[in-house]
Amino acid sequence: MTQSLRDKKVIPYGHQTIEEDDIAAVVSALKGDFLTTGPLVKQYEDAFAAKVDVQHAVACNSGTAGLHLAVMALGLGPGDIAVVPTMTFLATANVVRFTGAEVLFADVDTETGLLTEATLRQALATAPREKVKAVLPVHLAGMVADMSSIAAVAAESSLIVIEDACHALGATEVDGHRVGACGHSRMSVFSTHPVKTITTGEGGMLTTNDAYLAAQARRLRNHGIERDPTRWTGRDTVGKSGAALPWYYEMSEAGYNYRLTDIACALGLSQLKKLDRFLARRAELAARYDRLLAPLAPLVKVPARPKDIEPAWHLYAPRIDFDGLKRTRGEVMRALHEAGVGTQVHYIPVHHQPYYRSRYGDLHLPGADAYYRNTLSLPLFPAIADAEVDHVVAVLSKIAKIV
């Protein structure tokens, strides 16, 4: 066991990589004039937009906030329906409900956990087309859904596409579009939670090529406040000189406090410079897992990749035949934990959650259930050592009695 393994009891499934220049950037922000709503926010947004090749980026305080801003900017509300693949984190569905709209859960591919053209069509066939306003494809584990085919189906039904790209910063689509460039969507949303590819502590980013949607998201992240005098509708908004009143602002609709601090943006700017290095290391680790896990097939299958994409490798989640191992997933996870290996499951299909079962009944989505039944996320993050990956596989091999 390596020194780094001795220094920590359990290797986590994901972990931030914070280096001295990141710390220096945050200290510099703390010594600056603005701790929030200052110049570093726009600097971070501009740098992020340039990185993913999109016109507008709107920083916010979580990926959930970004998704909520997206559906609010779209104007989703009561009487509307949005399609959400059930294999995702709760937030993708919950933000739809925050607006008063309903969720139409879609099934996913059994091997990748991704929404497909076929599963989107299946979902749309079960709902009144005139009420379905949007679809939120999820790029799971850093793998990228086939956005070209999903966008084509969406166009047939006049649906707005919002990408949940919280796992996929740095990934590339089949046709070469960077995830976040919105080549086949109106908006994309990212997360910069500590386990993601880069981190701001907590944080999110909405990207779009639509100036109106970007402006709407910026208003809604700050209580719906409008400070542009050309958009004011109230009386007595100018002084005797004809100039706009310097203290005046308006709120035409209720928004939220979803702002991201300059402190967080300083960290984001520093981390963004390392994105390519982090991605390369994740890909290197995934290739190492692939090679070491190959002898465990067919009991353990390496993660499936959609063709011709460049994944971001947020998670490394092989497909494990727990029945074939004659061990439950819980037993395998506990055995790995006892040997110093942390794991997680991504995710419980959202349609199984009590809230959604009580609202929509027991849905039959066999692809998601099959994916969920055999998935387990193993440790993957840039700072993990090769020897630690070897240890993870050695422990899993011992559990599988293949040594």
BABA-309938 format. One record per residue (C-alpha): residue number from 1; residue in three letters; x, y, z. Coordinates in pm, whole numbers, always signed. Layout:
N
(NUM,ALA,(X,Y,Z)) ...
! end
This chain:
403
(1,MET,(+0,+0,+0)) (2,THR,(+139,+341,-96)) (3,GLN,(+221,+620,+148)) (4,SER,(-77,+822,+21)) (5,LEU,(-302,+527,+102)) (6,ARG,(-159,+506,+453)) (7,ASP,(-213,+878,+501)) (8,LYS,(-586,+854,+438)) (9,LYS,(-823,+587,+555)) (10,VAL,(-1029,+564,+238)) (11,ILE,(-963,+673,-121)) (12,PRO,(-1273,+878,-210)) (13,TYR,(-1456,+820,-537)) (14,GLY,(-1391,+1185,-627)) (15,HIS,(-1187,+1469,-484)) (16,GLN,(-1083,+1824,-567)) (17,THR,(-727,+1905,-676)) (18,ILE,(-622,+2231,-509)) (19,GLU,(-269,+2356,-571)) (20,GLU,(-64,+2645,-438)) (21,ASP,(-157,+2881,-720)) (22,ASP,(-527,+2815,-650)) (23,ILE,(-473,+2913,-287)) (24,ALA,(-279,+3223,-393)) (25,ALA,(-561,+3327,-627)) (26,VAL,(-818,+3300,-346)) (27,VAL,(-593,+3491,-104)) (28,SER,(-553,+3765,-363)) (29,ALA,(-930,+3790,-399)) (30,LEU,(-969,+3809,-21)) (31,LYS,(-728,+4103,-18)) (32,GLY,(-914,+4278,-300)) (33,ASP,(-1191,+4536,-287)) (34,PHE,(-1474,+4301,-386)) (35,LEU,(-1564,+3972,-224)) (36,THR,(-1877,+3936,-437)) (37,THR,(-2043,+4095,-744)) (38,GLY,(-1704,+4234,-845)) (39,PRO,(-1483,+4218,-1155)) (40,LEU,(-1365,+3859,-1107)) (41,VAL,(-1715,+3731,-1185)) (42,LYS,(-1710,+3868,-1539)) (43,GLN,(-1348,+3764,-1587)) (44,TYR,(-1439,+3408,-1494)) (45,GLU,(-1748,+3410,-1714)) (46,ASP,(-1551,+3541,-2012)) (47,ALA,(-1274,+3284,-1963)) (48,PHE,(-1526,+3002,-1931)) (49,ALA,(-1715,+3113,-2243)) (50,ALA,(-1391,+3122,-2440)) (51,LYS,(-1296,+2775,-2317)) (52,VAL,(-1617,+2611,-2437)) (53,ASP,(-1652,+2833,-2746)) (54,VAL,(-1983,+2999,-2659)) (55,GLN,(-2096,+3361,-2662)) (56,HIS,(-2235,+3399,-2311)) (57,ALA,(-2160,+3240,-1973)) (58,VAL,(-2350,+3318,-1653)) (59,ALA,(-2191,+3217,-1324)) (60,CYS,(-2410,+3100,-1037)) (61,ASN,(-2368,+2929,-702)) (62,SER,(-2442,+2567,-803)) (63,GLY,(-2525,+2346,-1096)) (64,THR,(-2876,+2320,-955)) (65,ALA,(-2905,+2699,-960)) (66,GLY,(-2785,+2701,-1320)) (67,LEU,(-3048,+2448,-1423)) (68,HIS,(-3316,+2644,-1238)) (69,LEU,(-3207,+2966,-1408)) (70,ALA,(-3224,+2790,-1745)) (71,VAL,(-3580,+2664,-1707)) (72,MET,(-3691,+2999,-1560)) (73,ALA,(-3527,+3193,-1841)) (74,LEU,(-3712,+2966,-2081)) (75,GLY,(-4038,+3061,-1910)) (76,LEU,(-4135,+2707,-1810)) (77,GLY,(-4434,+2706,-1576)) (78,PRO,(-4761,+2542,-1469)) (79,GLY,(-4925,+2350,-1752)) (80,ASP,(-4592,+2282,-1921)) (81,ILE,(-4400,+1954,-1935)) (82,ALA,(-4025,+1893,-1966)) (83,VAL,(-3859,+1563,-2057)) (84,VAL,(-3586,+1451,-1816)) (85,PRO,(-3390,+1124,-1837)) (86,THR,(-3444,+938,-1513)) (87,MET,(-3075,+844,-1480)) (88,THR,(-2951,+1171,-1331)) (89,PHE,(-2911,+1359,-1007)) (90,LEU,(-3234,+1481,-846)) (91,ALA,(-3171,+1843,-947)) (92,THR,(-3246,+1792,-1317)) (93,ALA,(-3603,+1693,-1239)) (94,ASN,(-3650,+1909,-931)) (95,VAL,(-3583,+2238,-1110)) (96,VAL,(-3867,+2161,-1349)) (97,ARG,(-4098,+2116,-1053)) (98,PHE,(-3969,+2441,-897)) (99,THR,(-4136,+2624,-1188)) (100,GLY,(-4465,+2442,-1142)) (101,ALA,(-4416,+2242,-1463)) (102,GLU,(-4440,+1864,-1476)) (103,VAL,(-4161,+1612,-1540)) (104,LEU,(-4189,+1351,-1814)) (105,PHE,(-3931,+1088,-1726)) (106,ALA,(-3752,+922,-2017)) (107,ASP,(-3569,+591,-2022)) (108,VAL,(-3199,+564,-2107)) (109,ASP,(-2958,+333,-2285)) (110,THR,(-2887,+23,-2077)) (111,GLU,(-2508,+43,-2118)) (112,THR,(-2435,+418,-2111)) (113,GLY,(-2722,+553,-1900)) (114,LEU,(-2775,+827,-2160)) (115,LEU,(-3091,+962,-2317)) (116,THR,(-3119,+850,-2681)) (117,GLU,(-3329,+941,-2981)) (118,ALA,(-3533,+624,-2926)) (119,THR,(-3597,+678,-2554)) (120,LEU,(-3686,+1042,-2615)) (121,ARG,(-3942,+937,-2878)) (122,GLN,(-4081,+675,-2639)) (123,ALA,(-4133,+937,-2371)) (124,LEU,(-4292,+1188,-2608)) (125,ALA,(-4542,+924,-2722)) (126,THR,(-4687,+914,-2369)) (127,ALA,(-4768,+1285,-2326)) (128,PRO,(-4972,+1556,-2500)) (129,ARG,(-4723,+1703,-2748)) (130,GLU,(-4861,+2055,-2718)) (131,LYS,(-4772,+2064,-2347)) (132,VAL,(-4415,+1938,-2377)) (133,LYS,(-4194,+2246,-2399)) (134,ALA,(-3839,+2128,-2326)) (135,VAL,(-3601,+1835,-2299)) (136,LEU,(-3302,+1823,-2064)) (137,PRO,(-3055,+1558,-2190)) (138,VAL,(-2793,+1465,-1931)) (139,HIS,(-2428,+1396,-2015)) (140,LEU,(-2372,+1125,-1755)) (141,ALA,(-2030,+1054,-1600)) (142,GLY,(-1861,+1270,-1863)) (143,MET,(-2007,+1069,-2153)) (144,VAL,(-2195,+1273,-2412)) (145,ALA,(-2545,+1205,-2538)) (146,ASP,(-2602,+1211,-2914)) (147,MET,(-2708,+1575,-2927)) (148,SER,(-2756,+1585,-3304)) (149,SER,(-3026,+1317,-3301)) (150,ILE,(-3185,+1450,-2982)) (151,ALA,(-3199,+1800,-3130)) (152,ALA,(-3360,+1663,-3446)) (153,VAL,(-3637,+1498,-3243)) (154,ALA,(-3677,+1816,-3038)) (155,ALA,(-3712,+2023,-3356)) (156,GLU,(-3992,+1796,-3478)) (157,SER,(-4190,+1874,-3162)) (158,SER,(-4077,+2237,-3116)) (159,LEU,(-3895,+2156,-2792)) (160,ILE,(-3624,+2373,-2638)) (161,VAL,(-3310,+2174,-2553)) (162,ILE,(-3124,+2246,-2229)) (163,GLU,(-2814,+2032,-2173)) (164,ASP,(-2739,+1916,-1821)) (165,ALA,(-2363,+1916,-1872)) (166,CYS,(-2275,+1914,-1502)) (167,HIS,(-2056,+1604,-1557)) (168,ALA,(-1911,+1702,-1892)) (169,LEU,(-1691,+2012,-1884)) (170,GLY,(-1425,+1959,-2151)) (171,ALA,(-1608,+1687,-2342)) (172,THR,(-1664,+1697,-2718)) (173,GLU,(-1968,+1585,-2916)) (174,VAL,(-1971,+1352,-3218)) (175,ASP,(-1969,+1641,-3466)) (176,GLY,(-1684,+1820,-3289)) (177,HIS,(-1889,+2071,-3092)) (178,ARG,(-1755,+2132,-2745)) (179,VAL,(-2009,+2055,-2476)) (180,GLY,(-2128,+2397,-2363)) (181,ALA,(-2096,+2556,-2706)) (182,CYS,(-2471,+2495,-2746)) (183,GLY,(-2432,+2366,-3101)) (184,HIS,(-2754,+2164,-3059)) (185,SER,(-2916,+2336,-2761)) (186,ARG,(-3030,+2675,-2638)) (187,MET,(-2851,+2647,-2304)) (188,SER,(-2602,+2422,-2126)) (189,VAL,(-2536,+2403,-1753)) (190,PHE,(-2221,+2297,-1568)) (191,SER,(-2133,+2225,-1205)) (192,THR,(-1808,+2315,-1029)) (193,HIS,(-1872,+2115,-713)) (194,PRO,(-1550,+1974,-559)) (195,VAL,(-1583,+1632,-725)) (196,LYS,(-1622,+1784,-1073)) (197,THR,(-1339,+1841,-1321)) (198,ILE,(-1270,+2192,-1191)) (199,THR,(-1407,+2343,-873)) (200,THR,(-1511,+2673,-723)) (201,GLY,(-1607,+2506,-395)) (202,GLU,(-1972,+2516,-490)) (203,GLY,(-2074,+2673,-816)) (204,GLY,(-2231,+2644,-1157)) (205,MET,(-2226,+2801,-1502)) (206,LEU,(-2498,+2851,-1762)) (207,THR,(-2383,+2894,-2121)) (208,THR,(-2581,+3010,-2424)) (209,ASN,(-2551,+3184,-2758)) (210,ASP,(-2879,+3367,-2694)) (211,ALA,(-2822,+3718,-2556)) (212,TYR,(-3179,+3744,-2426)) (213,LEU,(-3156,+3419,-2230)) (214,ALA,(-2820,+3523,-2086)) (215,ALA,(-2961,+3858,-1973)) (216,GLN,(-3267,+3689,-1828)) (217,ALA,(-3050,+3442,-1634)) (218,ARG,(-2839,+3728,-1496)) (219,ARG,(-3149,+3912,-1376)) (220,LEU,(-3298,+3603,-1219)) (221,ARG,(-2977,+3513,-1031)) (222,ASN,(-3000,+3850,-855)) (223,HIS,(-3361,+3864,-732)) (224,GLY,(-3493,+3965,-1075)) (225,ILE,(-3344,+4313,-1035)) (226,GLU,(-3319,+4525,-1351)) (227,ARG,(-3067,+4810,-1346)) (228,ASP,(-3077,+4896,-1718)) (229,PRO,(-3275,+5225,-1746)) (230,THR,(-3389,+5135,-2098)) (231,ARG,(-3585,+4844,-1950)) (232,TRP,(-3753,+5031,-1666)) (233,THR,(-4129,+5068,-1682)) (234,GLY,(-4203,+5274,-1369)) (235,ARG,(-4273,+5644,-1342)) (236,ASP,(-4033,+5899,-1195)) (237,THR,(-3722,+5706,-1294)) (238,VAL,(-3525,+6016,-1394)) (239,GLY,(-3430,+6332,-1210)) (240,LYS,(-3487,+6693,-1313)) (241,SER,(-3172,+6682,-1525)) (242,GLY,(-3318,+6397,-1731)) (243,ALA,(-3056,+6150,-1605)) (244,ALA,(-3159,+5817,-1459)) (245,LEU,(-3189,+5815,-1081)) (246,PRO,(-2858,+5667,-957)) (247,TRP,(-3016,+5455,-684)) (248,TYR,(-3313,+5327,-880)) (249,TYR,(-3380,+4969,-991)) (250,GLU,(-3686,+4762,-1075)) (251,MET,(-3802,+4407,-1018)) (252,SER,(-4053,+4293,-1277)) (253,GLU,(-4042,+3928,-1172)) (254,ALA,(-3926,+3739,-865)) (255,GLY,(-3575,+3596,-885)) (256,TYR,(-3330,+3433,-648)) (257,ASN,(-2994,+3495,-487)) (258,TYR,(-2793,+3259,-707)) (259,ARG,(-2482,+3477,-733)) (260,LEU,(-2127,+3339,-725)) (261,THR,(-1869,+3525,-516)) (262,ASP,(-1546,+3680,-643)) (263,ILE,(-1364,+3447,-405)) (264,ALA,(-1512,+3146,-581)) (265,CYS,(-1451,+3301,-924)) (266,ALA,(-1084,+3356,-837)) (267,LEU,(-1056,+2983,-768)) (268,GLY,(-1250,+2908,-1087)) (269,LEU,(-1017,+3120,-1300)) (270,SER,(-715,+2941,-1156)) (271,GLN,(-871,+2597,-1200)) (272,LEU,(-989,+2669,-1554)) (273,LYS,(-627,+2713,-1663)) (274,LYS,(-567,+2351,-1559)) (275,LEU,(-871,+2200,-1725)) (276,ASP,(-680,+2036,-2011)) (277,ARG,(-427,+1885,-1770)) (278,PHE,(-702,+1753,-1543)) (279,LEU,(-887,+1602,-1840)) (280,ALA,(-573,+1435,-1970)) (281,ARG,(-500,+1280,-1631)) (282,ARG,(-857,+1154,-1597)) (283,ALA,(-836,+995,-1942)) (284,GLU,(-502,+835,-1848)) (285,LEU,(-654,+691,-1531)) (286,ALA,(-959,+561,-1719)) (287,ALA,(-729,+384,-1966)) (288,ARG,(-540,+228,-1675)) (289,TYR,(-864,+103,-1522)) (290,ASP,(-970,-36,-1862)) (291,ARG,(-648,-234,-1893)) (292,LEU,(-643,-365,-1536)) (293,LEU,(-1012,-457,-1530)) (294,ALA,(-1006,-643,-1861)) (295,PRO,(-921,-982,-1697)) (296,LEU,(-1234,-951,-1480)) (297,ALA,(-1470,-963,-1778)) (298,PRO,(-1750,-1058,-1810)) (299,LEU,(-1819,-1011,-1438)) (300,VAL,(-1683,-657,-1462)) (301,LYS,(-1725,-463,-1786)) (302,VAL,(-1547,-133,-1849)) (303,PRO,(-1776,+168,-1906)) (304,ALA,(-1935,+187,-2249)) (305,ARG,(-1844,+488,-2463)) (306,PRO,(-2068,+641,-2728)) (307,LYS,(-1886,+638,-3061)) (308,ASP,(-1677,+934,-3179)) (309,ILE,(-1706,+1148,-2867)) (310,GLU,(-1432,+1281,-2643)) (311,PRO,(-1553,+1211,-2287)) (312,ALA,(-1464,+1423,-1986)) (313,TRP,(-1436,+1119,-1750)) (314,HIS,(-1604,+1276,-1450)) (315,LEU,(-1677,+926,-1318)) (316,TYR,(-1538,+580,-1386)) (317,ALA,(-1837,+350,-1348)) (318,PRO,(-1790,-8,-1473)) (319,ARG,(-2084,-244,-1514)) (320,ILE,(-2059,-515,-1249)) (321,ASP,(-2252,-841,-1253)) (322,PHE,(-2323,-860,-881)) (323,ASP,(-2536,-1171,-929)) (324,GLY,(-2243,-1337,-1102)) (325,LEU,(-2016,-1237,-813)) (326,LYS,(-2272,-1385,-575)) (327,ARG,(-2237,-1064,-373)) (328,THR,(-2483,-780,-339)) (329,ARG,(-2371,-433,-436)) (330,GLY,(-2388,-331,-72)) (331,GLU,(-2159,-620,+25)) (332,VAL,(-1910,-525,-248)) (333,MET,(-1912,-159,-145)) (334,ARG,(-1856,-249,+221)) (335,ALA,(-1572,-486,+134)) (336,LEU,(-1405,-219,-80)) (337,HIS,(-1449,+38,+197)) (338,GLU,(-1287,-193,+452)) (339,ALA,(-988,-217,+217)) (340,GLY,(-964,+162,+190)) (341,VAL,(-1160,+213,-131)) (342,GLY,(-1452,+455,-145)) (343,THR,(-1727,+406,-404)) (344,GLN,(-2063,+556,-492)) (345,VAL,(-2367,+481,-710)) (346,HIS,(-2467,+729,-981)) (347,TYR,(-2764,+728,-964)) (348,ILE,(-3085,+586,-823)) (349,PRO,(-3329,+649,-1112)) (350,VAL,(-3520,+959,-1012)) (351,HIS,(-3859,+815,-1102)) (352,HIS,(-3816,+572,-809)) (353,GLN,(-3802,+853,-553)) (354,PRO,(-4112,+864,-328)) (355,TYR,(-4202,+1219,-430)) (356,TYR,(-4212,+1132,-799)) (357,ARG,(-4374,+791,-747)) (358,SER,(-4656,+956,-558)) (359,ARG,(-4695,+1215,-835)) (360,TYR,(-4659,+998,-1147)) (361,GLY,(-4709,+642,-1027)) (362,ASP,(-4481,+343,-1082)) (363,LEU,(-4316,+392,-1420)) (364,HIS,(-4164,+113,-1627)) (365,LEU,(-3826,+233,-1754)) (366,PRO,(-3626,-89,-1800)) (367,GLY,(-3311,+64,-1951)) (368,ALA,(-3256,+284,-1647)) (369,ASP,(-3332,+2,-1407)) (370,ALA,(-3082,-225,-1583)) (371,TYR,(-2813,+43,-1582)) (372,TYR,(-2873,+118,-1214)) (373,ARG,(-2865,-249,-1119)) (374,ASN,(-2505,-295,-1228)) (375,THR,(-2329,+39,-1191)) (376,LEU,(-2065,+135,-935)) (377,SER,(-1838,+440,-946)) (378,LEU,(-1474,+372,-857)) (379,PRO,(-1223,+638,-742)) (380,LEU,(-1124,+879,-1019)) (381,PHE,(-963,+1221,-977)) (382,PRO,(-638,+1380,-1099)) (383,ALA,(-446,+1345,-772)) (384,ILE,(-503,+972,-733)) (385,ALA,(-181,+776,-779)) (386,ASP,(-141,+496,-1031)) (387,ALA,(-62,+266,-739)) (388,GLU,(-393,+355,-580)) (389,VAL,(-580,+260,-897)) (390,ASP,(-388,-67,-894)) (391,HIS,(-497,-119,-534)) (392,VAL,(-862,-53,-621)) (393,VAL,(-853,-315,-896)) (394,ALA,(-662,-562,-679)) (395,VAL,(-926,-539,-408)) (396,LEU,(-1208,-573,-660)) (397,SER,(-1032,-872,-813)) (398,LYS,(-1002,-1036,-471)) (399,ILE,(-1371,-979,-408)) (400,ALA,(-1444,-1138,-745)) (401,LYS,(-1204,-1422,-650)) (402,ILE,(-1007,-1355,-966)) (403,VAL,(-645,-1304,-857)) 
! end
